[in-house]
Amino acid sequence: MNFRHLVFLAILVGGIARLAQDVWSLAHTPFAMPFDPITNTFRNFDRSVECTPKKLIHVTTEADVVAAVNEGRNNKMKVRAAGAGHSFQPHACADIMLNMDAFCKVLSVNATEGRVVVESGIRLKNLNLALASFGLAMPQLGLISEQSLAGAMSTGTHGTGLSLESVGAMTVVALEAVAGNGSVISLTGWRLNTSLVSLGCMGIVLRYTLHVVPAYRLYRREVVTPLAHVLADLPQRLASSRNYQFWHIPYSAYVVENHMSLYEGPEPSYPEHSFVVDKYMTHYLYLVVSALTVWIPSLSNPVNRAMPHLAPMHEFIARSDLALTYPPIGYESVRYTEMEYFIPLENANPMLKALYMFYEKFSEVCKVNSMSPVRTQKRDSITLSPANNMDCIIVSLVMIRRNNFEECAKLMQAEVFLPYGGRPHLGKRHFLTKLEIARVYGEEKIVEWEALRKEIDPENVFLTDYTKNLLPLDVTKSLKSKVVFA
Ligand SMILES: Cc1cc2nc3c(=O)[nH]c(=O)nc-3n(C[C@H](O)[C@H](O)[C@H](O)COP(=O)(O)OP(=O)(O)OC[C@H]3O[C@@H](n4cnc5c(N)ncnc54)[C@H](O)[C@@H]3O)c2cc1C
């Protein structure tokens, strides 16, 4: 056993102790995400959102949804469906909330045409399993698959890959929803594009028709690379594999790269599910190390610098969904909060340099204790997508249980993301005013979105105060005179 093994062992033991503490505390506060079974309180992933609906309805049929919407309209109560509570904003909170967990059937599969119809509450992880059983797969996924299908679609969930659009843009062909008047509507074409990132405001989605692809495997290679090498040939690297991403490690001169390419060779010799340590070594190392820095914050900086030297190189071949996403084990321990910005691809290099200078300049204020993903996305034509008409590099700020997240995130937003033309992920944290949202997303996009929203929901059954404060829906006509466009 050499020194590196000893350090790794020590970190592992500390991390396991930390995980055990979390399991113990969970056992003493029984709570199924996102709804507390006793109080009905909805809590999101990082516990930054907590709301208790006046009425919680566990949906099992279309009739349940229609009745809930009619009840909301007749009693002037706001209605929202909840997914898995993985948004970092209160998009799902309302007077009447619908738990869609049991509304999750796969209704039809046409493997030849690559079409499936599924109920909206299905969790992505269950959808992936169902698709695999038919020899099919999602062409794109984000970092996890805990989300509900509708939750992921409604906030524009993305993965990575310069030739790939967001998960919704690549898969959704049509949807059916219950509109504000209780009728069932079908949305396709431009109406679908306008409503897909709905933030919960374009009716309660019942079913999606998805375009899926034949099952595929990915060869995934994780490698620690000097940051300088990445910056030196950034465009080539970003385009180097089907799903390329790297993990930026604050205060370190290294990044962890993930290259993921289609694999069409013979079956791998190890069993498909033999993940845990061997395939996600870096990920688990990150979990335990990050958990330690929550205990001892002053460790953040040295630990981040040491991380790349401890992280072993790894490669494996796996079913696409297993290669693209991380398993959820340990999230309770490293419950984090996140802000994420989409930056025009042409600004990738200067923006990343500014980011690294930011970390040096503000290391005292920020003390960031986590790696953050850097990903890419091809432009799409979804109205409220942050990648609308813009190929992007996507950068996050991730912090684990840190009280000064807001202070640090506001600084980073102002110093790094906005100057390079960034648009925030609306499912994650950001600190923009309504008018700033209009400026970065485009006034005409807000107008387009609001016109369809009004058509679907003229009585504002789904329009909560949170959304009214987020988007300048009421002032769009006079925006031009109020906003100074850069
Ligand atoms: C650990 C973690 C990893 C993540 N990774 C990524 C990632 O890789 N890429 C990325 O882009 N994002 C990522 N996210 C963000 C996440 O994908 C989105 O916030 C997504 O919306 C969460 O889905 P959900 O099912 O939890 O929805 P919720 O957060 O519960 O709800 C989101 C919205 O969907 C609406 N909604 C839900 N169901 C319906 C329905 N049936 N009809 C109408 N509206 C509905 C809700 O009302 C709400 O407005 C991550 C989040 C976490 C916590």
PDBQT file of the ligand as one rigid body, heavy atoms in Angstrom, charges set to zero:
ROOT
HETATM    1  C1  LIG A 501     -28.782  16.471  -8.502  1.00  0.00    +0.000 C 
HETATM    2  C2  LIG A 501     -29.378  17.256  -9.654  1.00  0.00    +0.000 A 
HETATM    3  C3  LIG A 501     -28.856  17.079 -10.928  1.00  0.00    +0.000 A 
HETATM    4  C4  LIG A 501     -29.383  17.813 -11.997  1.00  0.00    +0.000 A 
HETATM    5  N1  LIG A 501     -28.827  17.644 -13.235  1.00  0.00    +0.000 NA
HETATM    6  C5  LIG A 501     -29.270  18.402 -14.265  1.00  0.00    +0.000 A 
HETATM    7  C6  LIG A 501     -28.692  18.293 -15.552  1.00  0.00    +0.000 A 
HETATM    8  O1  LIG A 501     -27.780  17.510 -15.771  1.00  0.00    +0.000 OA
HETATM    9  N2  LIG A 501     -29.159  19.115 -16.537  1.00  0.00    +0.000 N 
HETATM   10  C7  LIG A 501     -30.160  20.018 -16.314  1.00  0.00    +0.000 A 
HETATM   11  O2  LIG A 501     -30.523  20.748 -17.233  1.00  0.00    +0.000 OA
HETATM   12  N3  LIG A 501     -30.761  20.101 -15.125  1.00  0.00    +0.000 NA
HETATM   13  C8  LIG A 501     -30.338  19.319 -14.098  1.00  0.00    +0.000 A 
HETATM   14  N4  LIG A 501     -30.949  19.427 -12.873  1.00  0.00    +0.000 N 
HETATM   15  C9  LIG A 501     -32.148  20.260 -12.765  1.00  0.00    +0.000 C 
HETATM   16  C10 LIG A 501     -33.409  19.412 -13.011  1.00  0.00    +0.000 C 
HETATM   17  O3  LIG A 501     -33.270  18.582 -14.129  1.00  0.00    +0.000 OA
HETATM   18  C11 LIG A 501     -34.614  20.294 -13.293  1.00  0.00    +0.000 C 
HETATM   19  O4  LIG A 501     -34.736  21.258 -12.319  1.00  0.00    +0.000 OA
HETATM   20  C12 LIG A 501     -35.923  19.504 -13.437  1.00  0.00    +0.000 C 
HETATM   21  O5  LIG A 501     -36.975  20.397 -13.608  1.00  0.00    +0.000 OA
HETATM   22  C13 LIG A 501     -36.252  18.672 -12.230  1.00  0.00    +0.000 C 
HETATM   23  O6  LIG A 501     -37.327  17.819 -12.539  1.00  0.00    +0.000 OA
HETATM   24  P1  LIG A 501     -38.369  17.391 -11.430  1.00  0.00    +0.000 P 
HETATM   25  O7  LIG A 501     -39.081  16.186 -11.906  1.00  0.00    +0.000 OA
HETATM   26  O8  LIG A 501     -37.717  17.318 -10.128  1.00  0.00    +0.000 OA
HETATM   27  O9  LIG A 501     -39.391  18.619 -11.481  1.00  0.00    +0.000 OA
HETATM   28  P2  LIG A 501     -39.840  19.626 -10.330  1.00  0.00    +0.000 P 
HETATM   29  O10 LIG A 501     -38.658  20.369  -9.868  1.00  0.00    +0.000 OA
HETATM   30  O11 LIG A 501     -40.643  18.921  -9.315  1.00  0.00    +0.000 OA
HETATM   31  O12 LIG A 501     -40.782  20.592 -11.185  1.00  0.00    +0.000 OA
HETATM   32  C14 LIG A 501     -40.236  21.383 -12.201  1.00  0.00    +0.000 C 
HETATM   33  C15 LIG A 501     -41.350  22.052 -12.975  1.00  0.00    +0.000 C 
HETATM   34  O13 LIG A 501     -42.037  21.068 -13.744  1.00  0.00    +0.000 OA
HETATM   35  C16 LIG A 501     -43.435  21.243 -13.577  1.00  0.00    +0.000 C 
HETATM   36  N5  LIG A 501     -44.123  19.971 -13.782  1.00  0.00    +0.000 N 
HETATM   37  C17 LIG A 501     -43.844  18.781 -13.227  1.00  0.00    +0.000 A 
HETATM   38  N6  LIG A 501     -44.713  17.859 -13.682  1.00  0.00    +0.000 NA
HETATM   39  C18 LIG A 501     -45.553  18.480 -14.535  1.00  0.00    +0.000 A 
HETATM   40  C19 LIG A 501     -46.660  18.066 -15.334  1.00  0.00    +0.000 A 
HETATM   41  N7  LIG A 501     -47.089  16.790 -15.345  1.00  0.00    +0.000 N 
HETATM   42  N8  LIG A 501     -47.276  18.994 -16.089  1.00  0.00    +0.000 NA
HETATM   43  C20 LIG A 501     -46.864  20.285 -16.094  1.00  0.00    +0.000 A 
HETATM   44  N9  LIG A 501     -45.833  20.726 -15.361  1.00  0.00    +0.000 NA
HETATM   45  C21 LIG A 501     -45.178  19.829 -14.602  1.00  0.00    +0.000 A 
HETATM   46  C22 LIG A 501     -43.566  21.752 -12.161  1.00  0.00    +0.000 C 
HETATM   47  O14 LIG A 501     -44.815  22.387 -11.922  1.00  0.00    +0.000 OA
HETATM   48  C23 LIG A 501     -42.415  22.735 -12.116  1.00  0.00    +0.000 C 
HETATM   49  O15 LIG A 501     -42.813  23.947 -12.698  1.00  0.00    +0.000 OA
HETATM   50  C24 LIG A 501     -30.458  18.712 -11.789  1.00  0.00    +0.000 A 
HETATM   51  C25 LIG A 501     -30.989  18.874 -10.513  1.00  0.00    +0.000 A 
HETATM   52  C26 LIG A 501     -30.455  18.162  -9.454  1.00  0.00    +0.000 A 
HETATM   53  C27 LIG A 501     -31.029  18.361  -8.091  1.00  0.00    +0.000 C 
ENDROOT
TORSDOF 0
